[in-house]
């Protein structure tokens, strides 16, 4: 991808982070909606969750500035923001999965892996 197109895409994704932070994140179909801004304001002060939430608009703004100015740090800024946000989301998702699953689900997962692996690893009969 040519550098100008890459800078444009980084600027657009940074703007999407910044704007998306203030749009509804939770909408149950009735009553008020909850934005990322509302969650960040009400999260416990100094908590990792609060810091990661504030990374969304601050990281988006940093991406906009570095892309718009043609900074040589635009790619690094984008990678760090993306890794921070995606990494946090993956860790929280995996943690929630392990915290809420029981023996039955683990048995089903193991059996599913076995059902897939055995035929793929077995030589065909002659």
MDTraj code that builds the backbone (N, CA, C; nanometers):
import mdtraj as md
import numpy as np

residues = "UNK UNK UNK UNK UNK UNK UNK UNK UNK UNK UNK UNK UNK UNK UNK UNK UNK UNK UNK UNK UNK UNK UNK UNK UNK UNK UNK UNK UNK UNK UNK UNK UNK UNK UNK UNK UNK UNK UNK UNK UNK UNK UNK UNK UNK UNK UNK UNK UNK UNK UNK UNK UNK UNK UNK UNK UNK UNK UNK UNK UNK UNK UNK UNK UNK UNK UNK UNK UNK UNK UNK UNK UNK UNK UNK UNK UNK UNK UNK UNK UNK UNK UNK UNK UNK UNK UNK UNK UNK UNK UNK UNK UNK UNK UNK UNK UNK UNK UNK UNK UNK UNK UNK UNK UNK UNK UNK UNK UNK UNK UNK UNK UNK UNK UNK UNK UNK UNK UNK UNK UNK UNK UNK UNK UNK UNK".split()
xyz = np.array([
    [0.0857, -0.1175, 0.0000],
    [0.0000, 0.0000, 0.0000],
    [0.0900, 0.1234, 0.0000],
    [0.0515, 0.2199, -0.0807],
    [0.1368, 0.3386, -0.0865],
    [0.1201, 0.4220, 0.0410],
    [0.2232, 0.4971, 0.0781],
    [0.2237, 0.5700, 0.2050],
    [0.1073, 0.6688, 0.2218],
    [0.0664, 0.7351, 0.1139],
    [-0.0434, 0.8320, 0.1261],
    [-0.1741, 0.7611, 0.1602],
    [-0.2008, 0.6482, 0.0956],
    [-0.3225, 0.5715, 0.1251],
    [-0.3182, 0.5182, 0.2676],
    [-0.2000, 0.4738, 0.3113],
    [-0.1858, 0.4223, 0.4480],
    [-0.2132, 0.5330, 0.5496],
    [-0.1584, 0.6521, 0.5259],
    [-0.1833, 0.7646, 0.6174],
    [-0.3316, 0.7991, 0.6224],
    [-0.3967, 0.7951, 0.5067],
    [-0.5406, 0.8239, 0.5019],
    [-0.6186, 0.7215, 0.5823],
    [-0.5854, 0.5937, 0.5666],
    [-0.6545, 0.4889, 0.6425],
    [-0.6281, 0.5013, 0.7921],
    [-0.5062, 0.5351, 0.8302],
    [-0.4759, 0.5550, 0.9722],
    [-0.5536, 0.6739, 1.0280],
    [-0.5658, 0.7796, 0.9497],
    [-0.6423, 0.8958, 0.9930],
    [-0.7899, 0.8586, 1.0105],
    [-0.8451, 0.7830, 0.9162],
    [-0.9862, 0.7424, 0.9238],
    [-1.0100, 0.6495, 1.0428],
    [-0.9206, 0.5534, 1.0657],
    [-0.9402, 0.4624, 1.1795],
    [-0.9225, 0.5367, 1.3123],
    [-0.8315, 0.6316, 1.3172],
    [-0.8170, 0.7135, 1.4376],
    [-0.9426, 0.7947, 1.4639],
    [-0.9996, 0.8524, 1.3578],
    [-1.1240, 0.9286, 1.3723],
    [-1.2384, 0.8378, 1.4164],
    [-1.2421, 0.7153, 1.3649],
    [-1.3466, 0.6202, 1.4052],
    [-1.3350, 0.5868, 1.5537],
    [-1.2122, 0.5715, 1.6034],
    [-1.1936, 0.5476, 1.7469],
    [-1.2442, 0.6663, 1.8282],
    [-1.2074, 0.7853, 1.7860],
    [-1.2462, 0.9057, 1.8594],
    [-1.3983, 0.9249, 1.8591],
    [-1.4606, 0.9148, 1.7441],
    [-1.6055, 0.9336, 1.7341],
    [-1.6796, 0.8192, 1.8034],
    [-1.6338, 0.6965, 1.7806],
    [-1.6997, 0.5800, 1.8393],
    [-1.7014, 0.5812, 1.9907],
    [-1.6036, 0.6452, 2.0511],
    [-1.5965, 0.6539, 2.1970],
    [-1.7182, 0.7257, 2.2547],
    [-1.7719, 0.8209, 2.1802],
    [-1.8847, 0.9011, 2.2288],
    [-2.0205, 0.8491, 2.1814],
    [-2.0214, 0.7529, 2.0914],
    [-2.1464, 0.6932, 2.0442],
    [-2.1895, 0.5821, 2.1393],
    [-2.3157, 0.5372, 2.1305],
    [-2.3625, 0.4305, 2.2203],
    [-2.2824, 0.3011, 2.2045],
    [-2.2434, 0.2435, 2.3165],
    [-2.1771, 0.1133, 2.3203],
    [-2.2750, 0.0064, 2.3641],
    [-2.3686, 0.0446, 2.4479],
    [-2.4693, -0.0487, 2.4980],
    [-2.6062, 0.0133, 2.4725],
    [-2.6925, -0.0637, 2.4058],
    [-2.8286, -0.0186, 2.3788],
    [-2.9199, -0.1386, 2.3962],
    [-2.9947, -0.1395, 2.5038],
    [-3.0823, -0.2521, 2.5340],
    [-3.2183, -0.2391, 2.4671],
    [-3.2375, -0.1338, 2.3894],
    [-3.3628, -0.1163, 2.3187],
    [-3.4659, -0.0349, 2.3947],
    [-3.4367, -0.0027, 2.5168],
    [-3.5266, 0.0816, 2.5959],
    [-3.4415, 0.1647, 2.6907],
    [-3.4873, 0.2832, 2.7194],
    [-3.4134, 0.3677, 2.8130],
    [-3.2876, 0.4252, 2.7515],
    [-3.2028, 0.4798, 2.8368],
    [-3.0819, 0.5457, 2.7862],
    [-2.9791, 0.4447, 2.7343],
    [-2.8938, 0.4934, 2.6472],
    [-2.7819, 0.4131, 2.5984],
    [-2.6582, 0.4511, 2.6790],
    [-2.5541, 0.3687, 2.6674],
    [-2.4309, 0.3937, 2.7423],
    [-2.3158, 0.4034, 2.6429],
    [-2.2430, 0.5131, 2.6480],
    [-2.1287, 0.5338, 2.5592],
    [-1.9997, 0.4919, 2.6290],
    [-1.8937, 0.4812, 2.5503],
    [-1.7628, 0.4550, 2.6084],
    [-1.7223, 0.5662, 2.7035],
    [-1.7588, 0.6893, 2.6693],
    [-1.7296, 0.8038, 2.7557],
    [-1.7957, 0.7872, 2.8922],
    [-1.9222, 0.7445, 2.8932],
    [-1.9939, 0.7253, 3.0203],
    [-1.9292, 0.6153, 3.1034],
    [-1.8901, 0.5069, 3.0381],
    [-1.8258, 0.3968, 3.1107],
    [-1.6924, 0.4435, 3.1682],
    [-1.6135, 0.5152, 3.0888],
    [-1.4826, 0.5633, 3.1353],
    [-1.4971, 0.6603, 3.2525],
    [-1.5979, 0.7464, 3.2477],
    [-1.6194, 0.8423, 3.3568],
    [-1.6579, 0.7738, 3.4863],
    [-1.7308, 0.6628, 3.4777],
    [-1.7804, 0.5966, 3.5979],
    [-1.6963, 0.4763, 3.6415],
    [-1.5942, 0.4420, 3.5650],
    [-1.5060, 0.3313, 3.6041],
    [-1.4239, 0.3749, 3.7249],
    [-1.3848, 0.2799, 3.8093],
    [-1.3022, 0.3156, 3.9256],
    [-1.1749, 0.3881, 3.8824],
    [-1.1457, 0.4973, 3.9484],
    [-1.0302, 0.5788, 3.9140],
    [-0.9010, 0.4987, 3.9272],
    [-0.8185, 0.5044, 3.8240],
    [-0.6903, 0.4353, 3.8260],
    [-0.6985, 0.2887, 3.7881],
    [-0.8186, 0.2363, 3.7668],
    [-0.8337, 0.0955, 3.7300],
    [-0.7848, 0.0748, 3.5868],
    [-0.7362, -0.0454, 3.5583],
    [-0.6884, -0.0770, 3.4239],
    [-0.7993, -0.0562, 3.3217],
    [-0.9218, -0.0925, 3.3566],
    [-1.0347, -0.0720, 3.2659],
    [-1.0469, 0.0753, 3.2282],
    [-1.0380, 0.1630, 3.3254],
    [-1.0505, 0.3058, 3.2970],
    [-0.9375, 0.3528, 3.2055],
    [-0.8161, 0.3071, 3.2313],
    [-0.7028, 0.3471, 3.1476],
    [-0.7195, 0.2971, 3.0045],
    [-0.7663, 0.1743, 2.9892],
    [-0.7852, 0.1196, 2.8549],
    [-0.8980, 0.1921, 2.7819],
    [-1.0022, 0.2295, 2.8544],
    [-1.1112, 0.3041, 2.7911],
    [-1.0634, 0.4407, 2.7429],
    [-0.9819, 0.5086, 2.8233],
    [-0.9317, 0.6396, 2.7806],
    [-0.8300, 0.6268, 2.6676],
    [-0.7725, 0.5073, 2.6488],
    [-0.6822, 0.4861, 2.5356],
    [-0.7573, 0.4993, 2.4030],
    [-0.8871, 0.4702, 2.4035],
    [-0.9649, 0.4770, 2.2790],
    [-0.9613, 0.6187, 2.2201],
    [-1.0092, 0.7217, 2.2893],
    [-1.0068, 0.8538, 2.2253],
    [-0.8667, 0.9146, 2.2177],
    [-0.7848, 0.8904, 2.3199],
    [-0.6497, 0.9476, 2.3185],
    [-0.5667, 0.8824, 2.2082],
    [-0.5770, 0.7501, 2.1969],
    [-0.5070, 0.6797, 2.0894],
    [-0.5583, 0.7209, 1.9526],
    [-0.6909, 0.7358, 1.9413],
    [-0.7485, 0.7808, 1.8145],
    [-0.6983, 0.9189, 1.7762],
    [-0.6936, 1.0086, 1.8737],
    [-0.6433, 1.1435, 1.8479],
    [-0.4953, 1.1404, 1.8090],
    [-0.4174, 1.0571, 1.8761],
    [-0.2750, 1.0439, 1.8421],
    [-0.2585, 0.9901, 1.6998],
    [-0.3447, 0.8959, 1.6616],
    [-0.3387, 0.8426, 1.5251],
    [-0.3740, 0.9504, 1.4232],
    [-0.4748, 1.0317, 1.4535],
    [-0.5146, 1.1398, 1.3629],
    [-0.3995, 1.2384, 1.3447],
    [-0.3397, 1.2806, 1.4558],
    [-0.2328, 1.3813, 1.4504],
    [-0.1111, 1.3273, 1.3760],
    [-0.0678, 1.2053, 1.4095],
    [0.0527, 1.1521, 1.3441],
    [0.0289, 1.1254, 1.1956],
    [-0.0919, 1.0807, 1.1603],
    [-0.1216, 1.0558, 1.0187],
    [-0.1357, 1.1872, 0.9422],
    [-0.2044, 1.2844, 1.0008],
    [-0.2278, 1.4123, 0.9321],
    [-0.0990, 1.4911, 0.9111],
    [-0.0064, 1.4795, 1.0046],
    [0.1198, 1.5537, 0.9922],
    [0.2254, 1.4763, 0.9137],
    [0.1939, 1.3525, 0.8761],
    [0.2906, 1.2716, 0.8026],
    [0.4064, 1.2262, 0.8889],
    [0.3845, 1.2191, 1.0184],
    [0.4902, 1.1793, 1.1112],
    [0.5407, 1.0386, 1.0799],
    [0.6688, 1.0193, 1.0988],
    [0.7244, 0.8851, 1.0783],
    [0.6807, 0.7903, 1.1894],
    [0.6162, 0.8425, 1.2930],
    [0.5684, 0.7608, 1.4041],
    [0.4231, 0.7161, 1.3874],
    [0.3620, 0.7477, 1.2745],
    [0.2203, 0.7148, 1.2536],
    [0.1963, 0.5641, 1.2607],
    [0.2806, 0.4871, 1.1960],
    [0.2623, 0.3411, 1.1966],
    [0.2801, 0.2845, 1.3370],
    [0.3838, 0.3284, 1.4067],
    [0.4093, 0.2802, 1.5425],
    [0.2936, 0.3174, 1.6353],
    [0.2451, 0.4389, 1.6235],
    [0.1319, 0.4825, 1.7061],
    [0.0118, 0.3924, 1.6828],
    [-0.0175, 0.3658, 1.5567],
    [-0.1314, 0.2809, 1.5225],
    [-0.1142, 0.1395, 1.5767],
    [0.0044, 0.0839, 1.5622],
    [0.0302, -0.0519, 1.6121],
    [0.0147, -0.0573, 1.7640],
    [0.0689, 0.0401, 1.8345],
    [0.0593, 0.0402, 1.9808],
    [-0.0849, 0.0556, 2.0284],
    [-0.1604, 0.1444, 1.9654],
    [-0.3010, 0.1621, 2.0027],
    [-0.3785, 0.0340, 1.9732],
    [-0.3602, -0.0208, 1.8541],
    [-0.4305, -0.1437, 1.8171],
    [-0.3959, -0.2608, 1.9069],
    [-0.2672, -0.2802, 1.9343],
    [-0.2261, -0.3900, 2.0225],
    [-0.2799, -0.3715, 2.1633],
    [-0.2768, -0.2496, 2.2119],
    [-0.3282, -0.2231, 2.3461],
    [-0.4754, -0.2566, 2.3582],
    [-0.5549, -0.2087, 2.2636],
    [-0.6995, -0.2294, 2.2703],
    [-0.7389, -0.3738, 2.2401],
    [-0.6840, -0.4306, 2.1331],
    [-0.7172, -0.5695, 2.0987],
    [-0.6623, -0.6643, 2.2044],
    [-0.5409, -0.6398, 2.2511],
    [-0.4823, -0.7253, 2.3546],
    [-0.5657, -0.7271, 2.4813],
    [-0.6102, -0.6099, 2.5246],
    [-0.6935, -0.6024, 2.6452],
    [-0.8248, -0.6773, 2.6238],
    [-0.8867, -0.6584, 2.5084],
    [-1.0140, -0.7258, 2.4796],
    [-0.9971, -0.8773, 2.4768],
    [-0.8891, -0.9261, 2.4177],
    [-0.8652, -1.0706, 2.4121],
    [-0.8445, -1.1264, 2.5524],
    [-0.7630, -1.0604, 2.6321],
    [-0.7372, -1.1076, 2.7687],
    [-0.8664, -1.1114, 2.8494],
    [-0.9479, -1.0069, 2.8410],
    [-1.0739, -1.0039, 2.9161],
    [-1.1709, -1.1111, 2.8669],
    [-1.1755, -1.1350, 2.7364],
    [-1.2646, -1.2373, 2.6811],
    [-1.2216, -1.3758, 2.7263],
    [-1.0937, -1.4048, 2.7180],
    [-1.0430, -1.5352, 2.7618],
    [-1.0664, -1.5531, 2.9112],
    [-1.0415, -1.4493, 2.9886],
    [-1.0635, -1.4574, 3.1333],
    [-1.2100, -1.4869, 3.1640],
    [-1.3011, -1.4171, 3.0973],
    [-1.4444, -1.4400, 3.1198],
    [-1.4832, -1.5817, 3.0791],
    [-1.4255, -1.6309, 2.9702],
    [-1.4559, -1.7664, 2.9247],
    [-1.4119, -1.8687, 3.0291],
    [-1.2888, -1.8569, 3.0764],
    [-1.2388, -1.9529, 3.1751],
    [-1.3117, -1.9414, 3.3084],
    [-1.3546, -1.8218, 3.3438],
    [-1.4217, -1.8013, 3.4723],
    [-1.5644, -1.8545, 3.4735],
    [-1.6232, -1.8750, 3.3563],
    [-1.7651, -1.9116, 3.3520],
    [-1.7935, -2.0490, 3.2943],
    [-1.6922, -2.1220, 3.2517],
    [-1.7181, -2.2520, 3.1892],
    [-1.7072, -2.3649, 3.2909],
    [-1.7878, -2.4668, 3.2680],
    [-1.7887, -2.5820, 3.3568],
    [-1.7309, -2.7050, 3.2889],
    [-1.7265, -2.8146, 3.3630],
    [-1.6675, -2.9398, 3.3165],
    [-1.7329, -2.9897, 3.1882],
    [-1.8646, -2.9785, 3.1790],
    [-1.9355, -3.0282, 3.0609],
    [-1.8893, -2.9615, 2.9330],
    [-1.8728, -2.8300, 2.9365],
    [-1.8276, -2.7595, 2.8168],
    [-1.6860, -2.8009, 2.7799],
    [-1.5985, -2.8180, 2.8799],
    [-1.4614, -2.8611, 2.8511],
    [-1.4596, -3.0008, 2.7905],
    [-1.5471, -3.0887, 2.8359],
    [-1.5573, -3.2229, 2.7783],
    [-1.6021, -3.2146, 2.6326],
    [-1.6997, -3.1296, 2.6038],
    [-1.7477, -3.1122, 2.4665],
    [-1.6375, -3.0538, 2.3781],
    [-1.5635, -2.9558, 2.4274],
    [-1.4540, -2.8967, 2.3496],
    [-1.3478, -3.0015, 2.3195],
    [-1.3079, -3.0792, 2.4204],
    [-1.2064, -3.1836, 2.4001],
    [-1.2558, -3.2881, 2.3007],
    [-1.3817, -3.3297, 2.3133],
    [-1.4359, -3.4293, 2.2210],
    [-1.4439, -3.3736, 2.0790],
    [-1.4749, -3.2454, 2.0650],
    [-1.4809, -3.1828, 1.9326],
    [-1.3433, -3.1788, 1.8676],
    [-1.2418, -3.1459, 1.9469],
    [-1.1048, -3.1460, 1.8949],
    [-1.0665, -3.2875, 1.8527],
    [-1.1024, -3.3862, 1.9351],
    [-1.0751, -3.5254, 1.8999],
    [-1.1478, -3.5676, 1.7735],
    [-1.2741, -3.5277, 1.7607],
    [-1.3517, -3.5622, 1.6415],
    [-1.2900, -3.5033, 1.5158],
    [-1.2270, -3.3909, 1.5280],
    [-1.1609, -3.3282, 1.4144],
    [-1.0221, -3.3867, 1.3905],
    [-0.9469, -3.4091, 1.4971],
    [-0.8070, -3.4506, 1.4844],
    [-0.7908, -3.5958, 1.4414],
    [-0.8716, -3.6864, 1.4977],
    [-0.8523, -3.8293, 1.4695],
    [-0.8613, -3.8595, 1.3204],
    [-0.9651, -3.8177, 1.2483],
    [-0.9693, -3.8496, 1.1053],
    [-0.8589, -3.7817, 1.0248],
    [-0.8183, -3.6634, 1.0677],
    [-0.7143, -3.5928, 0.9933],
    [-0.5757, -3.6517, 1.0168],
    [-0.5552, -3.7156, 1.1319],
    [-0.4241, -3.7707, 1.1649],
    [-0.4134, -3.9206, 1.1397],
    [-0.5224, -3.9827, 1.0988],
    [-0.5234, -4.1267, 1.0752],
    [-0.5011, -4.1545, 0.9274],
    [-0.4154, -4.2539, 0.8998],
    [-0.3939, -4.2941, 0.7611],
    [-0.5160, -4.3704, 0.7120],
    [-0.5534, -4.3479, 0.5878],
    [-0.6690, -4.4205, 0.5341],
    [-0.6422, -4.5709, 0.5307],
    [-0.7487, -4.6495, 0.5512],
    [-0.7352, -4.7951, 0.5424],
    [-0.7214, -4.8344, 0.3968],
    [-0.6486, -4.9459, 0.3730],
    [-0.6270, -4.9912, 0.2350],
    [-0.7251, -5.0942, 0.1966],
])
top = md.Topology()
chain = top.add_chain()
for i, resn in enumerate(residues, 1):
    res = top.add_residue(resn, chain, resSeq=i)
    for name in ("N", "CA", "C"):
        top.add_atom(name, md.element.get_by_symbol(name[0]), res)
traj = md.Trajectory(xyz[None], top)
